[in-house]
Amino acid sequence: MFLMCILCFDDGVFILLIDEKRHEIIAEMGDGFNFFNHDIWTYKVGKTWLGKRIILSVVFSDN
């Protein structure tokens, strides 16, 4: 299963997560509270200066 298309901004560094496998995403971002077999994973990647949470949604495809 591969990731469709995601660009993540993490601590001032852009991480390109296109065509990465689930194991590679876990190595880069950690497993968080995501179930390995689900098609959508979410990560809390930061907060804005107003206190709003920045959430990254990772969507996998079976193609």
Biotite code that builds the C-alpha atoms (Angstrom):
import biotite.structure as struc

atoms = struc.array([
    struc.Atom([0.000, 0.000, 0.000], chain_id="A", res_id=1, res_name="MET", atom_name="CA", element="C"),
    struc.Atom([1.316, 3.383, -0.929], chain_id="A", res_id=2, res_name="PHE", atom_name="CA", element="C"),
    struc.Atom([0.551, 6.914, 0.147], chain_id="A", res_id=3, res_name="LEU", atom_name="CA", element="C"),
    struc.Atom([-1.222, 8.974, -2.471], chain_id="A", res_id=4, res_name="MET", atom_name="CA", element="C"),
    struc.Atom([0.274, 12.453, -1.944], chain_id="A", res_id=5, res_name="CYS", atom_name="CA", element="C"),
    struc.Atom([1.310, 14.322, 1.211], chain_id="A", res_id=6, res_name="ILE", atom_name="CA", element="C"),
    struc.Atom([3.779, 17.079, 2.035], chain_id="A", res_id=7, res_name="LEU", atom_name="CA", element="C"),
    struc.Atom([4.347, 17.527, 5.749], chain_id="A", res_id=8, res_name="CYS", atom_name="CA", element="C"),
    struc.Atom([5.895, 20.513, 7.510], chain_id="A", res_id=9, res_name="PHE", atom_name="CA", element="C"),
    struc.Atom([7.574, 19.254, 10.676], chain_id="A", res_id=10, res_name="ASP", atom_name="CA", element="C"),
    struc.Atom([9.786, 21.536, 12.840], chain_id="A", res_id=11, res_name="ASP", atom_name="CA", element="C"),
    struc.Atom([10.764, 23.740, 9.928], chain_id="A", res_id=12, res_name="GLY", atom_name="CA", element="C"),
    struc.Atom([11.628, 20.825, 7.622], chain_id="A", res_id=13, res_name="VAL", atom_name="CA", element="C"),
    struc.Atom([9.506, 19.665, 4.701], chain_id="A", res_id=14, res_name="PHE", atom_name="CA", element="C"),
    struc.Atom([9.108, 15.897, 4.566], chain_id="A", res_id=15, res_name="ILE", atom_name="CA", element="C"),
    struc.Atom([7.889, 14.452, 1.285], chain_id="A", res_id=16, res_name="LEU", atom_name="CA", element="C"),
    struc.Atom([5.730, 11.383, 1.887], chain_id="A", res_id=17, res_name="LEU", atom_name="CA", element="C"),
    struc.Atom([4.688, 10.476, -1.652], chain_id="A", res_id=18, res_name="ILE", atom_name="CA", element="C"),
    struc.Atom([4.775, 6.769, -2.581], chain_id="A", res_id=19, res_name="ASP", atom_name="CA", element="C"),
    struc.Atom([6.044, 5.737, 0.845], chain_id="A", res_id=20, res_name="GLU", atom_name="CA", element="C"),
    struc.Atom([5.029, 2.442, 2.418], chain_id="A", res_id=21, res_name="LYS", atom_name="CA", element="C"),
    struc.Atom([3.451, 2.239, 5.860], chain_id="A", res_id=22, res_name="ARG", atom_name="CA", element="C"),
    struc.Atom([6.682, 1.048, 7.476], chain_id="A", res_id=23, res_name="HIS", atom_name="CA", element="C"),
    struc.Atom([8.527, 4.039, 6.005], chain_id="A", res_id=24, res_name="GLU", atom_name="CA", element="C"),
    struc.Atom([5.872, 6.445, 7.337], chain_id="A", res_id=25, res_name="ILE", atom_name="CA", element="C"),
    struc.Atom([6.209, 4.910, 10.816], chain_id="A", res_id=26, res_name="ILE", atom_name="CA", element="C"),
    struc.Atom([9.999, 5.284, 10.632], chain_id="A", res_id=27, res_name="ALA", atom_name="CA", element="C"),
    struc.Atom([9.667, 8.956, 9.658], chain_id="A", res_id=28, res_name="GLU", atom_name="CA", element="C"),
    struc.Atom([6.657, 10.110, 11.713], chain_id="A", res_id=29, res_name="MET", atom_name="CA", element="C"),
    struc.Atom([6.202, 7.430, 14.404], chain_id="A", res_id=30, res_name="GLY", atom_name="CA", element="C"),
    struc.Atom([3.150, 5.247, 14.850], chain_id="A", res_id=31, res_name="ASP", atom_name="CA", element="C"),
    struc.Atom([1.115, 7.628, 17.007], chain_id="A", res_id=32, res_name="GLY", atom_name="CA", element="C"),
    struc.Atom([-2.288, 6.130, 17.787], chain_id="A", res_id=33, res_name="PHE", atom_name="CA", element="C"),
    struc.Atom([-2.899, 4.809, 14.277], chain_id="A", res_id=34, res_name="ASN", atom_name="CA", element="C"),
    struc.Atom([-4.056, 1.277, 13.536], chain_id="A", res_id=35, res_name="PHE", atom_name="CA", element="C"),
    struc.Atom([-1.675, -0.235, 10.972], chain_id="A", res_id=36, res_name="PHE", atom_name="CA", element="C"),
    struc.Atom([-4.377, -1.590, 8.632], chain_id="A", res_id=37, res_name="ASN", atom_name="CA", element="C"),
    struc.Atom([-6.522, 1.574, 8.415], chain_id="A", res_id=38, res_name="HIS", atom_name="CA", element="C"),
    struc.Atom([-6.411, 3.604, 5.212], chain_id="A", res_id=39, res_name="ASP", atom_name="CA", element="C"),
    struc.Atom([-6.338, 6.995, 6.988], chain_id="A", res_id=40, res_name="ILE", atom_name="CA", element="C"),
    struc.Atom([-3.786, 7.962, 9.633], chain_id="A", res_id=41, res_name="TRP", atom_name="CA", element="C"),
    struc.Atom([-3.643, 11.268, 11.485], chain_id="A", res_id=42, res_name="THR", atom_name="CA", element="C"),
    struc.Atom([-0.738, 13.014, 13.188], chain_id="A", res_id=43, res_name="TYR", atom_name="CA", element="C"),
    struc.Atom([-0.603, 16.126, 15.324], chain_id="A", res_id=44, res_name="LYS", atom_name="CA", element="C"),
    struc.Atom([2.329, 18.032, 13.820], chain_id="A", res_id=45, res_name="VAL", atom_name="CA", element="C"),
    struc.Atom([2.161, 21.352, 15.651], chain_id="A", res_id=46, res_name="GLY", atom_name="CA", element="C"),
    struc.Atom([0.219, 24.409, 16.721], chain_id="A", res_id=47, res_name="LYS", atom_name="CA", element="C"),
    struc.Atom([-0.242, 27.843, 15.241], chain_id="A", res_id=48, res_name="THR", atom_name="CA", element="C"),
    struc.Atom([0.637, 30.905, 17.267], chain_id="A", res_id=49, res_name="TRP", atom_name="CA", element="C"),
    struc.Atom([-3.099, 31.242, 18.021], chain_id="A", res_id=50, res_name="LEU", atom_name="CA", element="C"),
    struc.Atom([-3.130, 27.769, 19.571], chain_id="A", res_id=51, res_name="GLY", atom_name="CA", element="C"),
    struc.Atom([-4.912, 25.930, 16.753], chain_id="A", res_id=52, res_name="LYS", atom_name="CA", element="C"),
    struc.Atom([-3.684, 22.376, 16.230], chain_id="A", res_id=53, res_name="ARG", atom_name="CA", element="C"),
    struc.Atom([-2.118, 21.414, 12.903], chain_id="A", res_id=54, res_name="ILE", atom_name="CA", element="C"),
    struc.Atom([-3.236, 17.905, 11.951], chain_id="A", res_id=55, res_name="ILE", atom_name="CA", element="C"),
    struc.Atom([-1.708, 15.855, 9.147], chain_id="A", res_id=56, res_name="LEU", atom_name="CA", element="C"),
    struc.Atom([-4.002, 13.284, 7.526], chain_id="A", res_id=57, res_name="SER", atom_name="CA", element="C"),
    struc.Atom([-2.266, 10.500, 5.632], chain_id="A", res_id=58, res_name="VAL", atom_name="CA", element="C"),
    struc.Atom([-4.414, 8.614, 3.111], chain_id="A", res_id=59, res_name="VAL", atom_name="CA", element="C"),
    struc.Atom([-3.230, 5.290, 1.688], chain_id="A", res_id=60, res_name="PHE", atom_name="CA", element="C"),
    struc.Atom([-4.429, 3.742, -1.566], chain_id="A", res_id=61, res_name="SER", atom_name="CA", element="C"),
    struc.Atom([-4.397, 0.083, -2.562], chain_id="A", res_id=62, res_name="ASP", atom_name="CA", element="C"),
    struc.Atom([-3.331, 0.755, -6.147], chain_id="A", res_id=63, res_name="ASN", atom_name="CA", element="C"),
])
